[in-house]
Amino acid sequence: MSLMDWNEKLNVGVDQMNDQHKVILTYMNTLYDDYQANKPFPVLKSSLDSLKDYTIKHFKEEEEYMESIDYDGIASHKIIHEKLLKTLGEHYKNITSTQKFHDDFFHFLKFWLSSHIQGIDVKYGKLINCLLYTSPSPRD
């Protein structure tokens, strides 16, 4: 059973970012499925490492994307990314030191992905789609 499935509410209107969000969701679901299947800690840690590493990569690329469209909300978005990475890092440190996962970690992942995408990321998606649909069309 997956932790969370992709749905249209998670669509930010930017294919590149949607694709990256889907990868994060896949990593989350793989980790959760491995946890539910009681796989050994080294397998779980490998899945956790993949999620953490890809999340860092995604945040960097998302911020570069926002810079490329001159998104005026980038400063606050970067702060939110920093806070999410800090919380993820705290969970990571706890998990790796105790070699145990707790339900609150998976609640954090689910809340993070759904609330961050639906509440924060959709804002730059709306901006870019507004720009695309209000730009003058090229003349022949």
Residue pairs with C-beta under 8 A, 6 or more apart in sequence:
1 33
1 36
2 29
2 32
2 33
3 28
3 29
3 31
3 32
3 106
3 109
3 110
4 25
4 28
4 29
4 109
4 110
4 113
4 114
5 25
6 21
6 22
6 25
9 114
9 118
10 18
10 21
10 25
10 113
10 114
10 117
10 118
11 18
11 125
12 18
12 21
12 117
12 121
12 122
12 124
12 125
13 122
13 125
13 126
13 128
13 129
14 65
14 124
14 125
14 128
16 61
16 65
17 62
17 65
17 121
17 125
20 58
20 61
20 62
21 58
21 113
21 117
21 121
23 54
23 58
24 51
24 54
24 55
24 58
24 113
25 113
27 47
27 50
27 51
27 54
28 51
28 109
28 110
28 113
30 47
30 50
31 44
31 47
31 48
31 51
32 106
32 109
34 43
34 44
34 47
35 44
35 101
35 106
41 99
44 101
45 95
45 96
48 92
48 95
48 96
52 88
52 92
55 84
55 85
55 88
56 85
59 81
59 84
59 85
62 77
62 81
62 121
63 74
63 77
63 78
63 81
65 124
66 73
66 74
66 77
66 124
67 74
69 124
69 127
69 128
69 131
71 77
71 123
71 124
71 127
73 123
73 124
77 120
77 124
80 116
80 120
84 112
84 116
87 108
87 112
88 108
88 112
91 105
91 108
95 101
95 105
